Amino acid sequence: MKIITHDATVTDQAMRNLNNEFGCSVKKDTGNHILYHQRARDKRWQHQVTFAFDRHADVPNPDLFMLRGHRGRRTHKLCWHGHYELMRHIYLVDPDAEIRTCQTTYKDVSDFNANAAATGRFNAGSQAFPIEYRQRCDCGDIEELAS
């Protein structure tokens, strides 16, 4: 995910808010991925980050936002619901942020609100064994998370 924003700390603020709201422990994953902060010419910050869980943290909801692999095992990666909520929190901090993912680009908060829910219905499996992105975890519907 690439986040382009006017605030250099927007991802950290959004992750803190997400962790506080849902009681999960999301962190930046720098393991096998390149993490960089680069200032663009138009005075906006670019962050290319991946997100994971701190599995050693004592959290009340250990399965929340945890992606399940193809064999049904939990991974340390964020599921579709977790990415959705993280992007929602980024837009609470900076409504003009631009977020680029492998599926789509959101130009601002209105574009995100109009198009983000549809990405959960994209096929994350194969043609023989299709599965939607939002079905690869134990989170349920996004409406259930908000309540």
Backbone bond lengths (Angstrom), bond angles and torsions (degrees), N, CA, C in turn:
res aa  C-N    CA-C-N  psi(-1)  N-CA   C-N-CA  omega(-1)  CA-C   N-CA-C  phi
1 M - - - 1.442 - - 1.521 107.59 -
2 K 1.311 115.92 134.97 1.457 121.01 175.23 1.520 107.63 -114.78
3 I 1.328 115.84 130.69 1.455 122.20 -179.00 1.520 107.81 -117.99
4 I 1.318 116.43 124.32 1.456 121.48 178.60 1.528 107.13 -115.21
5 T 1.332 115.78 119.52 1.450 120.32 -171.52 1.527 110.72 -148.54
6 H 1.314 116.31 166.45 1.460 121.80 177.52 1.528 111.56 -84.60
7 D 1.316 117.73 -14.32 1.455 122.82 -175.21 1.530 109.60 -111.26
8 A 1.313 117.61 123.98 1.465 121.47 -177.95 1.523 112.57 -69.95
9 T 1.335 118.86 -18.66 1.459 121.47 -175.58 1.530 112.91 -106.28
10 V 1.322 118.41 13.22 1.463 120.46 -173.51 1.523 112.26 -61.76
11 T 1.323 119.89 -40.96 1.462 120.52 -178.74 1.524 110.95 -67.35
12 D 1.332 117.62 -38.52 1.459 120.06 179.02 1.527 111.13 -66.09
13 Q 1.318 117.57 -41.79 1.463 121.31 178.19 1.527 110.32 -64.43
14 A 1.328 116.99 -44.18 1.465 120.52 -179.23 1.522 111.00 -64.48
15 M 1.339 118.14 -40.87 1.468 120.45 178.81 1.522 111.19 -65.78
16 R 1.330 117.30 -39.82 1.470 119.97 176.98 1.525 110.65 -61.67
17 N 1.334 116.96 -45.18 1.467 120.99 179.24 1.516 111.22 -62.91
18 L 1.331 116.78 -42.21 1.461 121.20 179.42 1.522 110.39 -63.72
19 N 1.318 117.00 -45.59 1.463 120.91 179.76 1.525 111.15 -61.76
20 N 1.335 117.05 -40.56 1.458 120.49 179.78 1.521 112.07 -69.46
21 E 1.336 117.65 -39.13 1.459 120.60 -176.30 1.522 112.47 -71.44
22 F 1.321 117.85 -40.90 1.461 120.68 -173.40 1.524 113.81 -107.16
23 G 1.311 118.09 -5.65 1.460 119.82 178.92 1.507 113.38 68.73
24 C 1.334 117.57 26.91 1.455 120.47 175.82 1.524 107.75 -108.59
25 S 1.291 117.19 171.14 1.455 120.38 -176.63 1.523 109.77 -122.07
26 V 1.315 116.65 83.16 1.454 122.69 179.03 1.521 108.25 -88.44
27 K 1.315 116.32 140.41 1.456 120.64 179.06 1.518 109.37 -141.38
28 K 1.323 115.87 165.67 1.454 120.23 173.29 1.516 108.12 -73.45
29 D 1.306 116.99 135.58 1.459 122.17 179.66 1.518 108.36 -101.94
30 T 1.305 116.55 114.48 1.464 120.04 178.69 1.525 110.80 -111.58
31 G 1.316 117.12 10.68 1.458 121.55 -176.26 1.519 114.27 -55.64
32 N 1.317 117.91 -78.67 1.451 121.75 -177.53 1.518 112.01 -105.09
33 H 1.298 117.19 14.23 1.457 120.93 -174.63 1.520 110.14 -121.15
34 I 1.297 115.04 151.90 1.457 120.10 176.87 1.526 108.03 -82.44
35 L 1.301 116.49 127.52 1.456 122.15 177.61 1.516 107.05 -118.24
36 Y 1.289 116.45 121.01 1.456 117.88 179.06 1.509 110.60 -142.39
37 H 1.303 114.98 152.88 1.453 123.47 173.03 1.515 105.87 -119.15
38 Q 1.291 117.03 123.14 1.447 121.42 -174.98 1.514 108.67 -135.01
39 R 1.300 116.37 135.35 1.455 119.81 178.54 1.526 109.07 -90.25
40 A 1.304 116.13 125.74 1.457 121.52 -179.68 1.524 110.40 -83.90
41 R 1.322 116.61 170.08 1.462 121.40 -177.85 1.520 112.81 -65.95
42 D 1.303 118.20 -29.97 1.463 120.29 -176.64 1.529 112.50 -90.18
43 K 1.324 116.89 24.76 1.471 123.49 175.83 1.530 113.42 64.18
44 R 1.318 116.07 26.35 1.459 119.85 175.18 1.514 108.52 -111.42
45 W 1.325 115.94 148.62 1.462 121.16 -178.95 1.518 110.03 -90.71
46 Q 1.314 116.05 141.29 1.457 121.30 174.64 1.516 108.02 -115.33
47 H 1.304 116.33 130.82 1.460 122.18 177.57 1.528 106.79 -124.55
48 Q 1.310 117.69 123.26 1.457 119.75 171.79 1.514 106.05 -110.14
49 V 1.311 115.49 112.21 1.458 120.04 -172.25 1.522 110.85 -137.76
50 T 1.309 115.02 155.60 1.455 122.17 166.19 1.526 105.96 -120.06
51 F 1.307 115.91 157.22 1.460 120.06 -174.73 1.516 109.92 -123.77
52 A 1.309 115.73 144.75 1.458 121.79 -178.94 1.520 108.47 -144.44
53 F 1.323 115.66 -174.20 1.452 121.80 -179.89 1.511 110.40 -110.17
54 D 1.310 114.82 148.72 1.450 121.14 169.59 1.526 105.34 -89.97
55 R 1.306 116.85 95.29 1.463 121.00 -174.21 1.523 113.20 -66.92
56 H 1.311 117.58 -19.34 1.459 120.15 -177.94 1.512 112.59 -87.84
57 A 1.317 116.27 -4.25 1.465 119.62 -179.06 1.525 109.93 -75.62
58 D 1.308 115.81 147.26 1.459 121.91 177.33 1.533 106.76 -87.90
59 V 1.324 116.22 95.87 1.458 120.90 -176.67 1.523 109.71 -118.72
60 P 1.346 117.49 147.31 1.464 120.30 -178.09 1.528 113.82 -72.77
61 N 1.326 118.80 -24.77 1.466 122.24 -178.55 1.520 110.09 -120.08
62 P 1.334 118.94 76.72 1.461 120.17 -172.72 1.529 114.41 -67.02
63 D 1.331 118.81 -24.50 1.460 120.35 -178.24 1.520 113.49 -94.94
64 L 1.318 117.48 -7.18 1.455 120.82 -177.44 1.523 110.50 -66.35
65 F 1.326 116.08 129.76 1.466 124.59 177.97 1.523 113.14 66.02
66 M 1.314 118.88 19.17 1.448 121.04 -178.93 1.532 109.73 -97.88
67 L 1.325 115.54 118.38 1.460 122.56 -179.29 1.520 110.31 -67.65
68 R 1.327 115.72 139.30 1.459 120.75 174.22 1.524 108.31 -100.02
69 G 1.310 115.49 137.92 1.454 121.02 178.66 1.523 111.18 -73.60
70 H 1.319 116.28 -178.51 1.467 121.47 -176.89 1.524 112.57 -65.20
71 R 1.313 117.23 -22.39 1.467 120.84 177.96 1.520 112.48 -97.32
72 G 1.335 117.23 8.34 1.459 121.36 176.87 1.511 114.99 87.61
73 R 1.321 118.15 1.97 1.459 121.03 179.93 1.530 110.18 -84.32
74 R 1.332 115.73 147.14 1.461 120.19 177.89 1.527 109.54 -69.68
75 T 1.322 115.12 142.70 1.456 120.81 174.29 1.522 108.43 -115.73
76 H 1.303 117.76 176.76 1.467 120.16 178.60 1.520 111.30 -92.79
77 K 1.317 117.93 7.94 1.460 121.97 -178.51 1.521 111.20 -91.76
78 L 1.323 114.84 157.01 1.455 123.43 178.99 1.525 110.10 -78.05
79 C 1.324 117.57 136.55 1.466 121.72 177.53 1.532 109.87 -82.09
80 W 1.339 115.74 -179.17 1.460 120.69 -179.32 1.526 110.96 -60.13
81 H 1.334 117.07 -42.01 1.467 120.97 -179.40 1.530 111.06 -62.30
82 G 1.325 116.54 -40.44 1.457 120.58 178.37 1.522 112.08 -64.68
83 H 1.341 116.18 -42.24 1.462 119.46 176.52 1.530 110.71 -64.17
84 Y 1.328 116.22 -41.35 1.468 120.25 178.46 1.529 110.85 -58.98
85 E 1.317 115.99 -48.74 1.463 120.16 -178.85 1.525 111.41 -66.59
86 L 1.327 117.24 -38.24 1.455 119.51 178.29 1.524 110.76 -64.13
87 M 1.330 117.21 -43.22 1.466 119.98 177.55 1.529 110.79 -64.75
88 R 1.318 116.73 -38.11 1.470 120.09 176.83 1.529 110.67 -60.37
89 H 1.328 116.97 -41.44 1.457 121.09 178.41 1.528 111.54 -70.39
90 I 1.323 117.78 -33.27 1.465 119.97 174.83 1.518 109.76 -62.46
91 Y 1.333 116.78 -42.07 1.464 119.62 179.15 1.522 112.99 -71.45
92 L 1.315 119.08 -22.23 1.462 120.74 172.42 1.529 110.55 -69.00
93 V 1.335 116.01 -35.15 1.459 120.83 178.98 1.524 111.02 -78.19
94 D 1.359 117.09 -43.64 1.469 121.60 -177.95 1.530 109.10 -140.47
95 P 1.344 118.55 96.38 1.468 121.58 -178.03 1.527 114.04 -64.29
96 D 1.332 118.49 -17.00 1.461 121.32 -179.55 1.516 113.39 -96.80
97 A 1.317 118.16 6.57 1.460 120.76 -179.23 1.529 110.31 -64.99
98 E 1.321 115.55 149.93 1.456 121.45 174.32 1.521 107.02 -110.40
99 I 1.332 116.54 128.47 1.456 121.40 -178.93 1.525 108.06 -119.61
100 R 1.330 115.45 126.28 1.462 121.38 178.18 1.521 108.89 -114.03
101 T 1.325 115.94 124.89 1.459 121.33 175.94 1.520 108.02 -119.36
102 C 1.322 116.88 178.60 1.465 119.32 178.69 1.527 111.03 -71.40
103 Q 1.341 117.99 -19.20 1.460 121.08 -178.19 1.524 113.51 -93.53
104 T 1.335 117.20 -36.00 1.464 120.42 -173.68 1.523 110.67 -162.81
105 T 1.317 115.45 173.81 1.461 122.53 174.79 1.524 108.30 -124.04
106 Y 1.326 115.78 131.01 1.461 121.52 176.06 1.519 107.78 -105.99
107 K 1.321 116.81 119.82 1.467 121.83 -177.14 1.525 112.87 -77.58
108 D 1.338 116.49 -30.90 1.461 121.49 179.67 1.520 108.57 -165.29
109 V 1.333 116.75 -174.23 1.460 121.05 -174.83 1.529 112.32 -65.13
110 S 1.320 118.93 -35.52 1.472 120.41 179.98 1.525 111.04 -67.84
111 D 1.318 117.22 -38.47 1.461 121.41 176.30 1.529 110.34 -65.08
112 F 1.327 116.88 -40.66 1.460 121.85 177.51 1.525 111.01 -62.02
113 N 1.336 116.76 -48.37 1.464 120.70 -178.91 1.525 111.66 -62.55
114 A 1.316 117.79 -33.78 1.458 121.32 -178.07 1.531 112.87 -77.64
115 N 1.334 118.57 -30.71 1.463 119.83 -168.52 1.522 116.45 -121.92
116 A 1.306 119.34 -13.71 1.463 120.87 -171.17 1.526 113.78 -66.86
117 A 1.313 118.27 -40.05 1.467 119.93 -176.33 1.519 112.32 -62.53
118 A 1.320 117.61 -30.78 1.463 121.35 -178.66 1.531 112.25 -67.74
119 T 1.333 118.18 -26.07 1.461 119.31 -178.53 1.525 111.96 -67.66
120 G 1.308 118.52 -21.77 1.460 121.38 177.47 1.513 112.96 -67.67
121 R 1.313 117.20 -18.09 1.461 121.53 179.62 1.526 113.12 -92.63
122 F 1.337 117.70 -0.90 1.469 120.48 176.88 1.523 109.69 -67.24
123 N 1.331 116.16 149.55 1.455 121.47 -179.98 1.522 110.77 -75.76
124 A 1.324 116.59 123.36 1.461 121.87 176.84 1.517 111.06 -104.13
125 G 1.318 116.83 -3.40 1.455 121.22 -179.71 1.517 111.38 -102.90
126 S 1.299 115.08 -147.22 1.463 120.82 178.21 1.525 109.02 -109.85
127 Q 1.321 116.57 178.12 1.465 119.10 176.16 1.523 110.45 -68.69
128 A 1.299 117.47 -33.90 1.465 121.07 -179.97 1.524 111.77 -74.57
129 F 1.328 117.06 -36.56 1.453 122.27 -178.70 1.529 109.73 -129.43
130 P 1.328 117.14 74.31 1.473 119.11 -177.37 1.531 111.75 -72.75
131 I 1.313 114.83 145.34 1.456 121.81 174.12 1.525 107.40 -151.62
132 E 1.307 115.96 136.37 1.459 120.30 -179.66 1.520 110.02 -78.77
133 Y 1.336 115.69 153.22 1.464 120.09 178.27 1.526 111.54 -55.37
134 R 1.314 117.75 -41.00 1.474 120.05 -175.89 1.526 112.93 -73.96
135 Q 1.332 117.56 -6.67 1.467 121.04 179.10 1.526 112.50 -98.24
136 R 1.322 118.95 0.66 1.462 121.78 -174.96 1.527 112.58 -93.40
137 C 1.333 116.92 29.09 1.464 121.00 179.38 1.525 108.16 -155.70
138 D 1.319 116.00 -174.52 1.467 121.44 179.83 1.523 112.13 -110.25
139 C 1.329 117.11 20.33 1.468 120.97 -174.46 1.527 113.57 -76.86
140 G 1.309 119.55 -32.24 1.452 121.14 -173.93 1.509 110.33 83.86
141 D 1.308 116.88 -157.34 1.462 120.99 -178.05 1.518 111.11 -79.58
142 I 1.301 115.52 153.20 1.460 121.79 -179.48 1.520 111.35 -64.76
143 E 1.335 116.93 -29.38 1.466 120.24 179.35 1.531 109.98 -65.74
144 E 1.337 116.58 -34.02 1.465 120.07 178.85 1.523 110.37 -67.74
145 L 1.334 117.85 -34.70 1.459 121.28 -179.06 1.526 111.62 -68.18
146 A 1.325 116.25 -34.60 1.467 120.31 -176.46 1.528 111.66 -70.02
147 S 1.311 117.30 -25.48 1.469 119.33 -177.88 1.509 112.88 -85.83
